[in-house]
Amino acid sequence: MREQIESLRREAVGELAGATTLQEAETVKFKYLGRKGRIADLFKLVPTAGALDRPRIGQLLNELRAELEAQVEARIAALKPVKPRVSVDVTLPGRKPFEGTYHPLTLVLREIVDIFRSMGFRVAEGPEIELVRYNFDMLNTPPWHPSRDETDTIYLPNGFVVRTETSPVQIRVMESQKPPVRIISPGRVYRRDRPDATHSPMFHQVEGLYVDEGVTMADLKGTLLAFYRRLFGQHTQIRLRPHFFPFTEPSAEVDVTCFFCEGCGCRICKQAGWLEMGGSGMVDPNVLAGVGYDIEKYTGYAFGLGIDRIAMLRFGLDNIRLLVDNDLRFLRQFEVV
């Protein structure tokens, strides 16, 4: 048995030394060290040896296997192709690292907030997980309103929802302070929308509120006109179209002249010359009474607009998913302003 082990060692070492390619070395490894290799066959003969010789034979076989494994791995490593060293031309200029920029939504939001702050509005924030009471009931939204359907709103246990708009922030602010109130409430909102080029289950809004003595619809129109002229240019005009929102009465949709064609009609505005920007109106007296305001003394207006929509118009985007896909090729196009 010992002669067989020594003969196998010489045979294996000779074949391994003669291997000139990586494939030949792998063949030798499989032949002698595989599960059905030559060394495995010798291990099967150990039980046939005498009881006194078995320990020594097992030791010799283990030593042979360890020796061949080391030689095979060394041979394989020697036969592996060596990757060519890459020379570096130290005279070439270095590559400038990419400097991070603000996200396009952040750029638009900062501009909107700066404009409204210059007009006397302060920024108010609130929770994204909101009570149904604040999200619907205190905003004068009736139980039959489509926005309360589970197909439109994400309901959570114990009377909570994922907020569908930032209007609940206005209720929280009015509960905590007396008029005058002049705020904007930017933030993320959520709907059960199927994602496509123009819809997203998560998007961004800015809503505004002004409550004081003698506030009129003329104040609302003047505020919005001043804002959109600051945002899109002094040539911009607005128009208010009658609409219905539970929170306001009377209510109106806000359109602005298309800043691509200046109202002449183009592909962006679908030849209408106007772009729909959001909703607005005078705060419903039921809402003011619900927070304890004297409706005989105070009036107010409210408005809302979509940050994502303005960003798409401002930067000429045709797919809202570009704003959330985190594609660096897209994001690197924007410079810090």
C-alpha positions, 0 to 999 in steps of 0.5 A: 500500500505504501508503494502504491502511495509513493508511485501515485505521488511520482506519477502526479508530480510528473504530470503536473510538471508537464502541464503547460496550460491552465486546462491541463493543470485543471485536468490533473487536479480533477484526475488525482484530487476529484471526488472520484480521483486516484487518491479517493480510490486509495482511501477506499482501500484503507479498510482492507489493510491490517488494523495496525497499518490503517492509521499510518496509511491514512496519515500518508494519504492525507499528507499526499493529498495536502501536498498535491493540493498545494502544488496544483494550486501553485501550478494553476496560479503560475499558468493564469494569464497575467493582466498587463500593467496599465501605464499612467501618463502623469502629464495628463490633467486630472479628472475633475470630480462631479460637484453635486447640485440641487434636485430640480424639485428643490430648485423650484421649491426654493424659488417658490418659497422665496417669492412668497416669503418676499410677499409676507408669507411664512412657511408652515409644515405638518405631518404626512401621516394625518388624522382623517379629521384634519385631512377631510372633516375640518376641510369641509369635505363631505362623506360622499366626496370622491376624494374620500374613496379608498380608490383615491386615498391611502387609509391607515388604522385608528383614523389615520390617512397618508395625507392627500394634500397639505391643507391639513397644515392650514387647519393646524395653524388656524387652531393654534393662532388667531388671525391674521394668518398668512402661510404657505405649506409645502410638502409631499402628498400621496394618492392612489394613482397608477404611475405613468408619464403624468401621474405619481402616487407621491408628488409635491404641493404648495398651498397658501392661506391668508385670513384677516379682516376684509380679505377679498377675491381681489386680494387672491387674484392680485397675490396669484398674479404677482406670484406667477409674474415673478415666477414666469415673467412680467408678461404673464396673465392669469384667469380664474375659472369657476370650479368646486372645492370643499375647502373654498366657496367660491372656488376657482381653477387658476390658469396662467398664460403659456410662457412657452408661446406667450399665449399664442398657442403651442404644443405645450398648452395644446394650442389653448394659450393657457396652462392650468396651474391649480385651485383657489378660492375664498375659505369656506365659512364652515372651515373658519367656524370649525377652528373658532374664527368669527366668520362675521369678522374674518374672511380668507383665501386659499390656493394650491399648486403642484411643484412637480407640474411647475418643474416639468413646465420649467425644465421642459420634461414630458415624464414625471418619473424623471423626477424620482428615478435618481438617474444621474445622467438627468440630475447632472444637467441642473446647476446650482442657482 
